[in-house]
Amino acid sequence: MYSNFIDDYLNQGGMFNQILIVNRLKIEKEYRGRNLGLLLIEAFLRQFSSGGESICLLIASPLDFSCNEANKKEFIQARKKLYSYYSCLGFKPVQGDIQVLALETKWKRKSTFKPQARRR
């Protein structure tokens, strides 16, 4: 899924010292809506990009859906919502696919996301 992107990136002169691939990040339902996913990704980025240029690939696919035609529209909506959520960190689609997001970074900024109180 993302190996073609990595090959293309390197062939175009892209360089990175480290690559982080986040294949799955699950926040349990009772903890969602508090920016915890963003906080975790920021923590990952700080940890893994401390040694120079790095790239992070994030598979932004909703985990609460089974693949069938009955809920395909809802699945696509949920995937768009995840893309919007992670794009605020600077993630961009890989080869036009919003399911695979990439971020090139030298992560130095302070976190702008704070945990939020539980929604009622």
SVG drawing of the C-alpha trace seen along z (x, -y; Angstrom):
<svg xmlns="http://www.w3.org/2000/svg" viewBox="-27 -25 47 32">
<polyline fill="none" stroke="black" stroke-width="0.4" points="0.0,0.0 2.7,-2.5 5.8,-0.8 5.3,-2.4 5.1,-5.8 8.4,-5.2 10.1,-4.1 8.7,-7.1 9.8,-9.4 13.3,-8.1 13.5,-8.1 12.6,-11.8 15.5,-12.7 13.6,-12.5 15.7,-11.7 14.8,-10.7 16.8,-9.1 13.8,-7.4 10.4,-6.1 7.5,-5.6 4.5,-3.6 1.4,-3.8 -0.7,-1.0 -3.3,-1.0 -4.2,-3.4 -7.3,-2.6 -8.9,-4.9 -11.6,-3.1 -15.1,-4.7 -15.3,-6.0 -12.1,-8.0 -12.8,-9.4 -13.4,-13.1 -10.6,-14.2 -7.8,-14.7 -6.0,-11.7 -5.2,-10.4 -3.5,-13.7 -1.6,-13.7 -0.4,-10.2 0.7,-10.9 2.5,-14.0 4.3,-12.0 5.3,-9.4 6.6,-12.1 8.7,-13.8 10.2,-10.5 11.0,-9.2 12.0,-12.4 14.5,-13.6 17.4,-12.3 16.8,-14.5 14.6,-14.2 11.9,-11.6 8.7,-10.6 5.6,-9.2 3.0,-7.2 -0.4,-6.9 -3.0,-4.4 -6.2,-6.4 -8.9,-3.7 -11.8,-3.5 -11.6,-0.3 -15.3,-0.1 -16.5,0.9 -16.6,4.2 -16.2,4.0 -19.5,4.6 -21.7,2.7 -24.4,1.9 -22.1,-0.5 -19.7,-1.6 -21.0,-5.2 -20.6,-5.5 -17.1,-4.0 -16.1,-6.6 -17.5,-9.4 -15.6,-8.1 -12.4,-7.9 -12.8,-11.5 -13.3,-12.5 -10.1,-10.8 -8.2,-12.5 -9.6,-15.9 -8.6,-15.0 -5.0,-14.1 -4.5,-16.7 -4.4,-19.4 -1.0,-17.9 0.2,-18.4 -0.5,-14.9 -1.2,-14.8 -2.6,-12.0 -0.2,-9.6 -0.8,-9.4 -4.3,-10.9 -5.5,-8.2 -6.8,-9.7 -6.5,-6.3 -2.7,-6.6 -1.3,-9.9 2.3,-11.0 4.1,-13.7 7.7,-14.8 9.0,-16.4 11.7,-17.7 9.3,-17.7 10.2,-20.7 6.9,-22.5 5.1,-22.4 1.9,-20.5 -1.1,-22.5 -3.5,-19.8 -4.7,-19.3 -6.8,-16.4 -10.4,-17.4 -13.0,-16.7 -15.2,-13.7 -18.2,-14.5 -21.6,-13.8"/>
</svg>
